[in-house]
Amino acid sequence: MSDVTAPGAAPPRQHGTREMVLFGGVYGAVLASSMVAALTQYGHTSAAVRGYDAAWVLVTAGASALAHGYAHYIAERGPHRRWDILLALRDEWPLVAAVLPTVLLLVGAWWKWWPAKGVEYAAFVLNILILFVLGLVTARWAARGWPGAVLVGLGDALLGLVVVVANALIK
């Protein structure tokens, strides 16, 4: 395949770095909280199990990133360059990066740096805080004042809270 788009065909949509980081950050924070809630609800909370939980969160994030990258590649089907699928997969790194704070909390509990029982609450608060910060940052990028940006961040955190609770109840 060539690097030239066929006549009359729309060029593949390019995702901006901000869009990828925000999408991955939000998705990763919600995914991490939902996974920890589900794993805690149906598993044990011992230190040994927290290492297993950390691995599951990381594997799930990796699988989600691969699925999203592949979905973008398929959705934007058209004349592609040879390596476009690898670029689509690479662009999903923010999703995996967003779960790393939760993975670190779980690994810390596994290594007994802190109590394994109850670490899910710290992960939950951390991920809601991440959602708040992402909302605040995007509102500031959109030229909103600080009071409005804080409200947007709080709204995003609240929406994240609703999604995580709904996911936990469904699973």
LINQUI-V215122 format. One record per pair of residues at least 24 apart in sequence whose C-alpha atoms are under 10 Angstrom apart, sorted by the first residue. I is the first residue (numbers start at 0). J is the second residue. If there is no record, write none. Layout:
{{I	J} {I	J}}
//
This chain:
{{0	78} {0	79} {0	80} {0	81} {0	82} {1	78} {1	79} {1	80} {1	81} {2	78} {2	79} {2	80} {2	81} {3	78} {3	79} {3	80} {4	77} {4	78} {4	79} {4	80} {5	77} {5	78} {5	79} {8	77} {8	78} {9	75} {9	77} {9	78} {10	75} {10	76} {10	77} {10	78} {10	79} {11	71} {11	72} {11	74} {11	75} {11	76} {11	77} {11	78} {11	79} {11	80} {11	83} {12	71} {12	72} {12	74} {12	75} {12	76} {13	75} {13	87} {14	71} {14	87} {14	90} {15	90} {16	90} {16	93} {17	137} {17	140} {18	137} {19	90} {19	91} {19	92} {19	93} {19	94} {20	90} {20	91} {20	92} {20	93} {20	94} {20	96} {20	97} {20	133} {21	93} {21	94} {21	97} {21	130} {21	133} {21	134} {21	136} {21	137} {22	91} {22	93} {22	94} {22	97} {22	133} {23	60} {23	64} {23	67} {23	90} {23	91} {23	92} {23	93} {23	94} {23	95} {23	96} {23	97} {23	98} {24	92} {24	93} {24	94} {24	95} {24	96} {24	97} {24	98} {24	126} {24	129} {24	130} {24	133} {25	93} {25	94} {25	97} {25	98} {25	126} {25	127} {25	129} {25	130} {25	131} {25	133} {25	134} {25	155} {25	156} {25	159} {26	60} {26	63} {26	64} {26	93} {26	94} {26	95} {26	97} {26	98} {26	130} {26	159} {27	56} {27	59} {27	60} {27	63} {27	64} {27	93} {27	94} {27	95} {27	96} {27	97} {27	98} {27	99} {27	101} {27	126} {27	129} {27	130} {28	94} {28	95} {28	96} {28	97} {28	98} {28	99} {28	100} {28	101} {28	122} {28	123} {28	125} {28	126} {28	127} {28	128} {28	129} {28	130} {28	159} {28	163} {29	97} {29	98} {29	123} {29	126} {29	127} {29	129} {29	130} {29	159} {29	160} {29	161} {29	162} {29	163} {29	164} {29	166} {30	56} {30	59} {30	60} {30	63} {30	94} {30	95} {30	97} {30	98} {30	126} {30	162} {30	163} {30	166} {31	55} {31	56} {31	57} {31	59} {31	60} {31	94} {31	95} {31	97} {31	98} {31	99} {31	100} {31	101} {31	102} {31	122} {31	123} {31	126} {31	163} {32	56} {32	98} {32	101} {32	119} {32	120} {32	121} {32	122} {32	123} {32	124} {32	125} {32	126} {32	127} {32	159} {32	160} {32	162} {32	163} {32	164} {32	166} {32	167} {33	123} {33	160} {33	162} {33	163} {33	164} {33	165} {33	166} {33	167} {33	168} {33	170} {34	59} {34	60} {34	101} {34	119} {34	163} {34	166} {34	167} {34	170} {35	101} {35	102} {35	105} {35	118} {35	119} {35	120} {35	122} {35	123} {35	167} {36	119} {36	120} {36	122} {36	123} {36	163} {36	164} {36	166} {36	167} {36	168} {36	170} {37	166} {37	167} {37	168} {37	169} {37	170} {38	119} {38	167} {38	170} {39	116} {39	117} {39	118} {39	119} {39	167} {40	167} {40	168} {40	170} {41	170} {43	115} {43	116} {44	108} {44	109} {44	114} {44	115} {44	116} {44	117} {44	118} {44	119} {45	108} {45	109} {45	111} {45	114} {45	115} {45	116} {46	105} {46	106} {46	107} {46	108} {46	109} {46	110} {46	111} {46	112} {46	113} {46	114} {46	115} {46	116} {47	106} {47	108} {47	109} {47	110} {47	111} {47	115} {48	105} {48	106} {48	108} {48	109} {48	115} {49	102} {49	104} {49	105} {49	106} {49	107} {49	108} {49	109} {49	110} {49	111} {49	115} {49	116} {49	118} {49	119} {50	102} {50	103} {50	104} {50	105} {50	106} {50	107} {50	108} {50	109} {50	110} {50	115} {51	105} {51	106} {51	109} {52	101} {52	102} {52	105} {52	106} {52	109} {53	98} {53	99} {53	101} {53	102} {53	103} {53	104} {53	105} {53	106} {53	107} {53	108} {53	109} {54	102} {54	105} {54	106} {55	102} {56	95} {56	98} {56	99} {56	101} {56	102} {56	105} {57	95} {57	96} {57	98} {57	99} {57	101} {57	102} {58	95} {59	95} {59	98} {60	91} {60	92} {60	94} {60	95} {60	96} {60	97} {60	98} {60	99} {61	91} {61	92} {61	94} {61	95} {61	96} {61	98} {62	95} {63	91} {63	94} {63	95} {64	88} {64	89} {64	90} {64	91} {64	92} {64	93} {64	94} {64	95} {65	89} {65	90} {65	91} {65	92} {66	91} {67	91} {67	94} {68	92} {97	126} {97	129} {98	122} {98	126} {100	125} {100	126} {100	129} {101	125} {101	126} {123	160} {123	163} {124	156} {124	160} {126	156} {126	159} {126	160} {126	163} {127	152} {127	153} {127	155} {127	156} {127	157} {127	158} {127	159} {127	160} {127	163} {128	152} {128	153} {128	155} {128	156} {128	159} {129	155} {129	156} {129	159} {130	154} {130	155} {130	156} {130	157} {130	158} {130	159} {130	160} {131	155} {131	156} {131	157} {131	158} {131	159} {132	156}}
//
